[in-house]
Amino acid sequence: MEPTAGPVLYQKLLVWEPSLESEEEEGEISEQLIPDPSGPQDSSGNKAGSLPGAWAQLLAALLLLLAAGFSLAARQLRSSGASPGTLGSGAAPASGHSHRPGVYHRGGIISPTATCSHLGPELFVAGGNVMDAGVGAALCLAVVHPHATGLGAMFWGLFHNSSSGNSTTLTSGPVQTLAPRLGLPSALPALHLLHTCFGRLPWPHLLVGPTTLAQEGFLVDTSLARALAAQGTKDLCNLLCHTDGTPLGPGARATNPKLAAVLHRAALAPAPDLAGDALLSLLAGDLGLEGPSAGPMPTLEPALQLPGPQGILFTTPRPSAGPELLELLEAALQSGGRSPAPCPALLRAAVTPGSGVLATVDSSGSVLLLTSSLNSSFGSGHLSPSTGVLLSNLVAESANSAWACPLILLDSSDDTEAAVLGLMASGTPAAARVMAHTLLSHSAGPQTQAQQGPTESPGACGQGTLLQVAAHAEHAHVSSVPSGCCSFQGF
């Protein structure tokens, strides 16, 4: 069943009020991803024989998402052999019309893993919005891609709210160190800040799936296995080795029960700040420290803007690479729209992924782009024994964040191809030039856009990858360049 049609309002709701009424749109029938928890109700709206009011709704919602979370690990085991390019396909339903893969009526998500891409639509159908789907998928990636992201990572985000027309950036605040060469974790407070301001589902809902994956196990994918083979298993064997000490390969099952406990405490904490403080205390204890004098300070602020011939461009401020991106685009526009550098060579560069990216979009035009990094593959390589968290090696001298420059184009041209376009590059230190080339190709029209073929290694989402999302003609669109290297899903 699908949620009731209509615009999604990006504001925090005091009580979760899911709308899962059955409906048909344009003859299409959507598969029910989460069982309908409704049952007999009394005249007050409470379920018969259950707890009264908001507590009953919250309890039912938690049980609902708990069941969905436990299904993630089982689904991953069943679908481990699937190709990422086949996920989220637009095959025709039993009755109605079909779309090409990556086009959806309601919303879509694209990420490096099928498991986390599947989580997005489940949160949409549970009553969530673009923010819920994106933050939930980011927490999922923190579990299954410890080489690229995690609770020890720094996050940047760019969010366009179609309800208000505003574009907002997330920064994790000034880079701080927990100890020499070890970055202070900021993921939990940063993601919670985004969710508090724009999410719809209760915060614990977003943690159920990731907690289950950490506790029950997830399958090592090609990207993680390659990073592990390149890095070696020193200090990582407790997490990513077989019992005989050999590294886990693709398809092997990994667990992280210490991280599951951290996520569980974060879901139950009466205030998320307390969960962040508890994590820092455990990390400090592992290192024999008294603890940091101040916690991370994530902030939300208006996005940087640059008016262009086709609309307004938005990106993130310093110390990200957003200002560099706008400078490249402004210079190119002043010189007649010529690209500052050839893009294909940059995308083909063999770069070990040092960042994790994902994007969500809905058909109304709301877009969330999230990028995070441990600074290098597996960050510092220090795995906290009490928390299962890999700490980054992001310190002040490495904090230019060249990997972070998400971009949104709010298209205002008369013959627009996309009302909203979101772009994000990963796995390359030249992300700003890749993004500038891609956007200028888009602005020039289809006849000059670079033609990219399928990737030679479909499982390598994150190695010189460009994620693209758009909202156009009441549909959501998701794709990647090279095509087929990242998993997408929608509803």
Beta strands, then each sheet from edge to edge (+ up, - down):
strand 1: 103-104
strand 2: 107-111
strand 3: 154-160
strand 4: 167-171
strand 5: 177-179
strand 6: 182-183
strand 7: 218-219
strand 8: 253-254
strand 9: 299-302
strand 10: 304-308
strand 11: 311-315
strand 12: 355-362
strand 13: 367-373
strand 14: 407-411
strand 15: 420-426
strand 16: 465-472
strand 17: 475-481
strand 18: 487-490
sheet 1: 1+ 17- 16+ 15- 14+ 11- 10+
sheet 2: 9+ 4- 3+ 13- 12+ 2- 18+
sheet 3: 5+ 6-
sheet 4: 7+ 8-
end
